[in-house]
Amino acid sequence: TREPPVPVRTVPPEYPNELRRDGVSGVVTVKCTIDAQGNVTEPEVEKSSNGAFEKPALAALKKWKFKPAKQDGAAVPVKISIPIKFVFEG
């Protein structure tokens, strides 16, 4: 059996001021590996709606912590894609 990684701590990204001022929402999809310790490693942008969101998305994701994926009861590293959303709330 295989259990996917589960986020136990998520940190919201820092919203770039100029995009918040302009009311721009967006999403950055980050491809990364969740290692056997539940840490985010090798994050890279898979796609993004706006380049200005990429750095804050990567920075936030590095602070996330996961319960690692398990294969037959043992923690294993897995590659996943995580959408980081920037939602404008006026």
MIZAMAR-699057 format. One record per atom (N, C-alpha, C): residue in one letter; z negated, x, y; atom name; residue number from 1. Coordinates in steps of 0.2 Angstrom, whole numbers, always signed. Last residue first. Example, Ala and Ser with C-alpha at 12.3 -4.5 7.8 and 13.67 -1.06 7.14 Angstrom:
# residues 2
[s; [-35; +64; -11]; N; 2],
[s; [-36; +68; -5]; CA; 2],
[s; [-39; +64; +0]; C; 2],
[a; [-39; +66; -28]; N; 1],
[a; [-39; +62; -22]; CA; 1],
[a; [-39; +66; -16]; C; 1],
***
This chain:
# residues 90
[g; [+9; -51; +209]; N; 90],
[g; [+9; -52; +217]; CA; 90],
[g; [+3; -54; +220]; C; 90],
[e; [+10; -40; +197]; N; 89],
[e; [+6; -46; +199]; CA; 89],
[e; [+5; -47; +206]; C; 89],
[f; [+22; -33; +187]; N; 88],
[f; [+20; -34; +194]; CA; 88],
[f; [+16; -41; +194]; C; 88],
[v; [+19; -24; +173]; N; 87],
[v; [+20; -30; +175]; CA; 87],
[v; [+17; -31; +182]; C; 87],
[f; [+25; -13; +162]; N; 86],
[f; [+23; -13; +169]; CA; 86],
[f; [+24; -20; +172]; C; 86],
[k; [+21; -9; +146]; N; 85],
[k; [+24; -13; +151]; CA; 85],
[k; [+21; -12; +157]; C; 85],
[i; [+27; +1; +133]; N; 84],
[i; [+22; +1; +139]; CA; 84],
[i; [+25; -3; +144]; C; 84],
[p; [+31; +0; +116]; N; 83],
[p; [+33; -2; +123]; CA; 83],
[p; [+27; -2; +128]; C; 83],
[i; [+32; +12; +105]; N; 82],
[i; [+27; +8; +108]; CA; 82],
[i; [+30; +6; +115]; C; 82],
[s; [+37; +17; +88]; N; 81],
[s; [+39; +16; +95]; CA; 81],
[s; [+34; +11; +99]; C; 81],
[i; [+31; +29; +77]; N; 80],
[i; [+32; +23; +79]; CA; 80],
[i; [+35; +22; +86]; C; 80],
[k; [+28; +39; +63]; N; 79],
[k; [+32; +38; +69]; CA; 79],
[k; [+33; +31; +71]; C; 79],
[v; [+12; +44; +56]; N; 78],
[v; [+18; +40; +56]; CA; 78],
[v; [+22; +40; +63]; C; 78],
[p; [+2; +53; +45]; N; 77],
[p; [+5; +53; +51]; CA; 77],
[p; [+11; +48; +51]; C; 77],
[v; [-12; +45; +36]; N; 76],
[v; [-5; +49; +36]; CA; 76],
[v; [-2; +48; +43]; C; 76],
[a; [-27; +43; +26]; N; 75],
[a; [-23; +43; +33]; CA; 75],
[a; [-17; +48; +33]; C; 75],
[a; [-26; +34; +11]; N; 74],
[a; [-27; +41; +14]; CA; 74],
[a; [-23; +40; +21]; C; 74],
[g; [-24; +22; +5]; N; 73],
[g; [-31; +24; +7]; CA; 73],
[g; [-32; +30; +10]; C; 73],
[d; [-10; +22; +3]; N; 72],
[d; [-14; +22; -3]; CA; 72],
[d; [-21; +24; -1]; C; 72],
[q; [-9; +27; +19]; N; 71],
[q; [-5; +26; +13]; CA; 71],
[q; [-9; +27; +7]; C; 71],
[k; [-12; +21; +35]; N; 70],
[k; [-15; +24; +29]; CA; 70],
[k; [-10; +22; +23]; C; 70],
[a; [-13; +27; +52]; N; 69],
[a; [-10; +23; +47]; CA; 69],
[a; [-12; +26; +40]; C; 69],
[p; [-28; +28; +62]; N; 68],
[p; [-22; +31; +59]; CA; 68],
[p; [-19; +26; +53]; C; 68],
[k; [-32; +20; +76]; N; 67],
[k; [-35; +20; +69]; CA; 67],
[k; [-29; +22; +65]; C; 67],
[f; [-29; +29; +91]; N; 66],
[f; [-27; +24; +85]; CA; 66],
[f; [-32; +25; +79]; C; 66],
[k; [-29; +30; +108]; N; 65],
[k; [-32; +32; +102]; CA; 65],
[k; [-31; +27; +97]; C; 65],
[w; [-21; +36; +123]; N; 64],
[w; [-23; +31; +118]; CA; 64],
[w; [-26; +34; +112]; C; 64],
[k; [-18; +46; +132]; N; 63],
[k; [-25; +44; +131]; CA; 63],
[k; [-27; +39; +126]; C; 63],
[k; [-4; +46; +131]; N; 62],
[k; [-8; +52; +128]; CA; 62],
[k; [-15; +51; +128]; C; 62],
[l; [-1; +35; +138]; N; 61],
[l; [+0; +34; +131]; CA; 61],
[l; [-4; +40; +127]; C; 61],
[a; [-1; +39; +151]; N; 60],
[a; [-6; +34; +149]; CA; 60],
[a; [-6; +34; +141]; C; 60],
[a; [+10; +48; +152]; N; 59],
[a; [+3; +50; +153]; CA; 59],
[a; [-2; +45; +150]; C; 59],
[l; [+20; +40; +149]; N; 58],
[l; [+19; +45; +144]; CA; 58],
[l; [+12; +47; +145]; C; 58],
[a; [+20; +31; +160]; N; 57],
[a; [+19; +28; +153]; CA; 57],
[a; [+17; +34; +148]; C; 57],
[p; [+22; +40; +171]; N; 56],
[p; [+15; +36; +170]; CA; 56],
[p; [+14; +33; +163]; C; 56],
[k; [+35; +44; +168]; N; 55],
[k; [+30; +49; +168]; CA; 55],
[k; [+23; +45; +167]; C; 55],
[e; [+43; +32; +169]; N; 54],
[e; [+42; +36; +163]; CA; 54],
[e; [+36; +40; +162]; C; 54],
[f; [+45; +24; +180]; N; 53],
[f; [+40; +22; +175]; CA; 53],
[f; [+38; +27; +170]; C; 53],
[a; [+56; +30; +186]; N; 52],
[a; [+50; +31; +189]; CA; 52],
[a; [+44; +29; +185]; C; 52],
[g; [+67; +25; +179]; N; 51],
[g; [+65; +32; +178]; CA; 51],
[g; [+58; +33; +181]; C; 51],
[n; [+67; +9; +171]; N; 50],
[n; [+67; +13; +178]; CA; 50],
[n; [+63; +20; +177]; C; 50],
[s; [+67; +5; +158]; N; 49],
[s; [+71; +1; +163]; CA; 49],
[s; [+71; +4; +170]; C; 49],
[s; [+70; +16; +145]; N; 48],
[s; [+66; +14; +150]; CA; 48],
[s; [+70; +10; +155]; C; 48],
[k; [+68; +22; +128]; N; 47],
[k; [+72; +19; +133]; CA; 47],
[k; [+67; +17; +139]; C; 47],
[e; [+61; +33; +124]; N; 46],
[e; [+66; +31; +120]; CA; 46],
[e; [+71; +27; +124]; C; 46],
[v; [+52; +47; +128]; N; 45],
[v; [+55; +41; +131]; CA; 45],
[v; [+61; +39; +127]; C; 45],
[e; [+40; +54; +117]; N; 44],
[e; [+46; +55; +121]; CA; 44],
[e; [+49; +48; +122]; C; 44],
[p; [+25; +62; +111]; N; 43],
[p; [+28; +56; +114]; CA; 43],
[p; [+35; +58; +118]; C; 43],
[e; [+19; +71; +101]; N; 42],
[e; [+26; +71; +103]; CA; 42],
[e; [+29; +65; +106]; C; 42],
[t; [+5; +60; +97]; N; 41],
[t; [+8; +67; +97]; CA; 41],
[t; [+16; +66; +98]; C; 41],
[v; [-10; +52; +98]; N; 40],
[v; [-3; +52; +99]; CA; 40],
[v; [+0; +59; +100]; C; 40],
[n; [-22; +52; +84]; N; 39],
[n; [-20; +54; +91]; CA; 39],
[n; [-12; +53; +92]; C; 39],
[g; [-26; +50; +71]; N; 38],
[g; [-26; +44; +76]; CA; 38],
[g; [-24; +46; +83]; C; 38],
[q; [-26; +60; +62]; N; 37],
[q; [-33; +59; +66]; CA; 37],
[q; [-32; +53; +71]; C; 37],
[a; [-13; +60; +58]; N; 36],
[a; [-18; +58; +53]; CA; 36],
[a; [-25; +57; +56]; C; 36],
[d; [-4; +54; +73]; N; 35],
[d; [-6; +59; +67]; CA; 35],
[d; [-12; +56; +63]; C; 35],
[i; [+9; +45; +77]; N; 34],
[i; [+2; +45; +77]; CA; 34],
[i; [+0; +49; +71]; C; 34],
[t; [+23; +51; +87]; N; 33],
[t; [+19; +51; +81]; CA; 33],
[t; [+12; +50; +82]; C; 33],
[c; [+34; +40; +97]; N; 32],
[c; [+29; +45; +96]; CA; 32],
[c; [+27; +46; +89]; C; 32],
[k; [+44; +33; +110]; N; 31],
[k; [+43; +35; +103]; CA; 31],
[k; [+38; +41; +102]; C; 31],
[v; [+41; +21; +121]; N; 30],
[v; [+40; +28; +120]; CA; 30],
[v; [+40; +29; +112]; C; 30],
[t; [+49; +11; +133]; N; 29],
[t; [+48; +12; +126]; CA; 29],
[t; [+47; +19; +124]; C; 29],
[v; [+44; +4; +147]; N; 28],
[v; [+46; +10; +145]; CA; 28],
[v; [+44; +10; +137]; C; 28],
[v; [+48; -9; +159]; N; 27],
[v; [+45; -7; +152]; CA; 27],
[v; [+48; -1; +150]; C; 27],
[g; [+43; -18; +174]; N; 26],
[g; [+48; -14; +169]; CA; 26],
[g; [+44; -13; +163]; C; 26],
[s; [+45; -24; +191]; N; 25],
[s; [+41; -24; +184]; CA; 25],
[s; [+46; -20; +180]; C; 25],
[v; [+43; -22; +208]; N; 24],
[v; [+47; -21; +202]; CA; 24],
[v; [+43; -20; +196]; C; 24],
[g; [+38; -24; +221]; N; 23],
[g; [+38; -30; +216]; CA; 23],
[g; [+42; -29; +210]; C; 23],
[d; [+38; -14; +230]; N; 22],
[d; [+44; -18; +230]; CA; 22],
[d; [+44; -24; +224]; C; 22],
[r; [+25; -10; +227]; N; 21],
[r; [+26; -12; +234]; CA; 21],
[r; [+33; -17; +234]; C; 21],
[r; [+27; -5; +214]; N; 20],
[r; [+22; -10; +215]; CA; 20],
[r; [+24; -14; +222]; C; 20],
[l; [+35; +6; +218]; N; 19],
[l; [+38; +0; +214]; CA; 19],
[l; [+33; -6; +214]; C; 19],
[e; [+27; +14; +225]; N; 18],
[e; [+33; +11; +228]; CA; 18],
[e; [+36; +5; +224]; C; 18],
[n; [+16; +17; +216]; N; 17],
[n; [+15; +13; +222]; CA; 17],
[n; [+22; +10; +225]; C; 17],
[p; [+17; +15; +199]; N; 16],
[p; [+20; +19; +204]; CA; 16],
[p; [+19; +15; +211]; C; 16],
[y; [+3; +12; +190]; N; 15],
[y; [+9; +9; +193]; CA; 15],
[y; [+11; +13; +199]; C; 15],
[e; [-3; +20; +176]; N; 14],
[e; [-3; +20; +183]; CA; 14],
[e; [+3; +17; +186]; C; 14],
[p; [-5; +10; +161]; N; 13],
[p; [-2; +16; +165]; CA; 13],
[p; [-3; +15; +172]; C; 13],
[p; [-21; +7; +152]; N; 12],
[p; [-15; +5; +156]; CA; 12],
[p; [-12; +10; +160]; C; 12],
[v; [-25; +13; +136]; N; 11],
[v; [-26; +14; +143]; CA; 11],
[v; [-20; +12; +147]; C; 11],
[t; [-33; +8; +122]; N; 10],
[t; [-27; +8; +126]; CA; 10],
[t; [-29; +9; +133]; C; 10],
[r; [-40; +11; +107]; N; 9],
[r; [-41; +12; +114]; CA; 9],
[r; [-34; +12; +117]; C; 9],
[v; [-35; +8; +95]; N; 8],
[v; [-42; +6; +96]; CA; 8],
[v; [-44; +7; +103]; C; 8],
[p; [-21; +2; +87]; N; 7],
[p; [-24; +5; +93]; CA; 7],
[p; [-31; +3; +94]; C; 7],
[v; [-17; +6; +70]; N; 6],
[v; [-20; +1; +75]; CA; 6],
[v; [-23; +4; +81]; C; 6],
[p; [-4; +10; +59]; N; 5],
[p; [-9; +12; +64]; CA; 5],
[p; [-11; +7; +69]; C; 5],
[p; [-2; +0; +44]; N; 4],
[p; [+1; +3; +50]; CA; 4],
[p; [-5; +6; +55]; C; 4],
[e; [-4; +4; +27]; N; 3],
[e; [-7; +1; +33]; CA; 3],
[e; [-4; +4; +39]; C; 3],
[r; [+3; +2; +11]; N; 2],
[r; [+3; +5; +18]; CA; 2],
[r; [+0; +1; +23]; C; 2],
[t; [+0; +4; -6]; N; 1],
[t; [+0; +0; +0]; CA; 1],
[t; [+0; +4; +6]; C; 1],
***
